Amino acid sequence: MRKSVIKIPEPKFGSHLTTIVLELEKLRTRQLTGEIPPYIFFQLKEIFQMLETLGSARIEGNKTTLAEYVEKVIESKTKTDERQQELYNLEQAIDFIEQNTNPDTEINRAFISELHKIVTKNLTPPPKGEGSKTPGKLREHNVKITQSNHVPPDVSVLQEYFDNFIRFINEDRPEQYQLLMVAIAHHRFNYMHPFDNGNGRVSRLLNYALLIKLGFKVQNGRIINPSAVFYSDRDQYYEKLSKADSLKDDDVLEWAEYFLLGLKNEIEKIDSLLKMDFVNNKILLPAIKFALESENITPKEFEILKYLIKKDEMAIKAEELEKFELKTSLQKSRAIRKLRDKNILQPTKPGGRIYTIRFANSYLLRGVIHFLEKEGFVSDFLNKN
């Protein structure tokens, strides 16, 4: 069989890998409880997309720390330097995936080329930067991979490899092989190294797209951060990836087991974050106390936000501010306006008069990230210099 042809090796029945696949299948079809309101869910999702973006960039050597990234988000600073442009591009690529991917999407040459254009936009081409000399186009020369003995396919056969890859990820197959496809696709994309630069970033974005295609309801029900599988132990990631370069069935299945076990653990961990008691008591209430201690909010604002968070709907109307000795309409509207001006209160829907806490891109983000770290949702890797 030609090396350009991709197949899924048959895992042994009853193996650890088949158990992992079965458990992931349960997660795929599981109906999430949806305890937290959508306006809270989507803010948490925005934060985890931020972690996905930063993690993928740092795997490639971007030195931006999570603390630095959070400050950029809070201050809404224009992204001007190369490091920030790379992160901005990855944010845009995730937006592109979410807007253009569903279970019926064919992830074709045009889709992948567009991802590559987005991630390399306005970046310096190699060897000095993380951009591309030919954005969206297959590489036109042979390449070597840093710190790897693997030699990617010769440019003369690259088109054949790429065409077979496209067929592989879009082929109809039984459910028990679909997640194995995602794992193998990640390896084979890096194996063929189709672009002159940015292959790692695009391969991790494809994980995100393929999981959406397979029905992991990322747009409206689940949060995922697949790159966390790799940056939790970057050396092991490269070791497992390199071993699969042999294309031997056992080595490919070992890679798949590593990838899918990490994915299962990550999904289970983040799914637990969607329980209201956990979000309130472990993340949001500590975050507003953190903001109070940092003097980003006043004691009265703290009490208003605490009241809001503890409500089942996690939302408040201006009239309810009477509880806080704000008697007149003017006093209530001023209190609401001050919280909105600080970006820590927002309408639950555009133009509405019911308000919820805003934490994904306000001063509260510092506290939210701090307590996500404390609860084990954020890897130390994202803050290493």
Long-range contacts (C-beta under 8 A, 24 or more apart in sequence): 2-160, 3-153, 3-247, 4-153, 4-157, 4-160, 4-161, 4-164, 5-164, 6-164, 6-165, 6-168, 6-184, 6-185, 6-188, 8-173, 8-177, 8-180, 8-181, 8-184, 9-249, 9-250, 9-252, 9-253, 10-249, 11-180, 11-253, 11-256, 16-257, 16-261, 17-253, 17-256, 17-257, 17-260, 18-176, 20-257, 20-260, 20-261, 20-264, 21-176, 21-179, 21-180, 21-260, 22-176, 23-264, 24-179, 24-260, 24-263, 24-264, 24-267, 25-175, 25-176, 25-179, 27-216, 27-264, 27-267, 27-268, 27-271, 28-179, 28-214, 28-215, 28-216, 29-215, 32-217, 32-221, 32-222, 32-271, 32-274, 33-274, 33-275, 34-221, 34-274, 35-274, 35-275, 35-276, 36-274, 36-275, 36-276, 36-279, 36-314, 37-313, 37-314, 37-315, 37-348, 37-356, 38-220, 39-314, 39-315, 39-346, 39-348, 39-349, 39-356, 40-279, 40-314, 40-356, 40-357, 41-223, 41-274, 43-358, 43-359, 43-360, 44-223, 44-273, 44-274, 44-279, 44-360, 45-218, 45-223, 46-360, 46-361, 47-360, 47-365, 47-368, 47-369, 47-372, 48-223, 48-224, 48-225, 48-270, 49-91, 49-94, 50-91, 51-225, 51-228, 51-378, 51-382, 52-90, 52-94, 52-208, 52-224, 52-225, 52-226, 52-227, 52-228, 53-87, 53-90, 53-91, 53-94, 54-87, 54-382, 55-225, 55-227, 55-228, 55-230, 55-231, 55-379, 55-381, 55-382, 56-90, 56-200, 56-201, 56-204, 56-205, 56-227, 57-83, 57-86, 57-87, 57-90, 57-201, 58-231, 58-381, 58-382, 59-200, 59-204, 59-227, 59-230, 59-231, 59-234, 59-237, 60-130, 60-200, 60-201, 62-86, 62-87, 62-130, 63-385, 65-382, 65-383, 65-384, 65-385, 66-369, 66-378, 66-382, 66-383, 67-383, 70-365, 70-366, 70-369, 73-361, 73-365, 74-361, 74-362, 74-363, 74-365, 74-366, 76-361, 82-123, 82-124, 82-129, 82-130, 85-121, 85-122, 85-123, 86-119, 86-123, 86-130, 89-118, 89-119, 89-120, 89-121, 89-122, 89-123, 90-119, 90-201, 90-205, 92-118, 92-121, 93-118, 93-119, 93-201, 93-205, 94-205, 94-208, 97-205, 97-208, 97-209, 97-212, 98-212, 98-218, 98-219, 101-209, 101-212, 101-213, 102-212, 102-213, 103-212, 103-213, 103-214, 103-215, 105-209, 105-212, 105-213, 106-170, 107-166, 107-169, 107-170, 107-206, 107-209, 107-210, 107-213, 108-166, 108-170, 109-162, 109-166, 111-209, 112-166, 112-202, 112-206, 113-137, 115-202, 115-205, 115-206, 115-209, 116-195, 116-198, 116-202, 119-198, 119-201, 119-202, 119-205, 120-197, 120-198, 125-196, 125-197, 126-196, 126-197, 130-197, 130-198, 131-197, 131-198, 132-195, 132-196, 132-197, 132-198, 133-196, 133-197, 134-195, 134-196, 137-195, 138-162, 138-194, 138-195, 139-193, 139-194, 139-195, 139-196, 140-196, 141-196, 143-193, 143-196, 145-193, 147-238, 148-238, 148-242, 148-245, 149-242, 149-245, 150-191, 150-242, 150-245, 152-191, 152-192, 152-193, 153-192, 153-193, 158-192, 158-194, 161-192, 161-194, 162-192, 162-194, 165-189, 165-192, 165-194, 169-206, 169-210, 178-214, 179-214, 179-260, 179-263, 180-256, 180-260, 181-210, 182-207, 182-210, 182-211, 182-214, 182-259, 183-255, 183-256, 183-259, 183-260, 184-252, 184-255, 184-256, 185-210, 186-259, 187-241, 187-244, 187-252, 187-255, 190-241, 191-244, 191-245, 191-247, 204-230, 216-267, 222-267, 222-270, 222-271, 223-270, 223-271, 223-273, 223-274, 224-266, 224-267, 224-270, 225-266, 225-270, 226-263, 226-266, 228-262, 228-266, 228-379, 229-259, 229-262, 229-263, 229-266, 230-262, 231-379, 231-381, 231-382, 232-262, 232-379, 232-381, 234-381, 269-376, 269-377, 270-377, 273-377, 276-312, 280-309, 280-310, 280-314, 282-371, 282-375, 283-368, 283-371, 283-372, 283-375, 284-309, 284-357, 284-359, 284-368, 285-309, 285-310, 286-367, 286-371, 287-359, 287-364, 287-367, 287-368, 287-370, 287-371, 288-357, 288-364, 288-367, 289-367, 290-366, 290-367, 290-370, 290-371, 291-344, 291-363, 291-364, 291-366, 291-367, 294-363, 294-366, 294-367, 296-342, 296-363, 296-364, 297-342, 297-344, 297-363, 300-324, 300-335, 301-335, 301-338, 301-339, 301-342, 301-344, 304-335, 304-339, 305-339, 305-344, 305-345, 305-357, 308-355, 308-356, 308-357, 309-357, 314-356, 314-357, 315-348, 315-354, 315-355, 315-356, 316-354, 316-355, 316-356, 317-353, 317-354, 317-355, 318-353, 318-355
